[in-house]
Amino acid sequence: RGRSAGTPGAVALPGVPLGAHAHEEEPMAVAQKKNPDYHGFSDEPDVDVLNMRTAFFTGISVAIVLGSVFLHYMPDYGLQQWARREAEIQILERERRGLPLLDSNYYDPARLTLPPQE
């Protein structure tokens, strides 16, 4: 049941990829024979190394510089810096008025309207 109908080996697969001639080598194989340290940038060995180094230097430099700029200019997560500045302003204002830095009443009790005691 699991067998196909026909003689074994009836389907012949081509030895080369479709569209390629049997007597031509792939361009990458030719470049690797010419330059064993082929990086894929050029067929000439010196130009290939120069282009590889330029691409990696530029890519890494751009990633580091742009990544640093991005991290530096990110918004204040959780408003932590704003809260610190606001607290410093409040401390300076309380010191200027001669009030204690911390008070047991968050709001002024004289300004609160409380429900009647019943």
C-alpha positions, 0 to 999 in steps of 0.5 A, a space after each residue: 500500500 505504501 509503494 508507488 506504482 512504477 519501477 524504482 528509479 523512474 524519476 531522475 533528478 537533475 544534478 545541477 539546479 534548474 536554470 544553471 548549466 552543468 559546466 558553470 560554477 556558482 559565482 560565490 564558489 569562484 570567488 572563494 577559490 580566488 580568495 579563501 577569506 571571501 566576505 561577500 563584498 567584492 571579488 578582489 581580495 583587497 577590496 573585499 577586506 576593505 569593504 568588509 572592515 568599512 561596513 562593520 566599522 560603520 555599522 558598529 559605530 552607527 549602532 553605538 552612537 545612535 543607541 547612546 543618543 536614543 538612550 540619552 534622550 529617552 523620556 523620563 520613565 515613571 517621572 522619577 526626575 520630575 518627582 525629584 525636582 518637585 520635591 526639591 522645590 517643595 523643600 526650598 519653599 518650606 525652608 523659606 517659609 520656616 515650616 517643618 519639612 514634614 507635617 502630620 497633616 497633608 492638607 491644612 485642617 482649617 480649610 477642610 469641611 468635615 461632615 457633622 459628628 453625629 
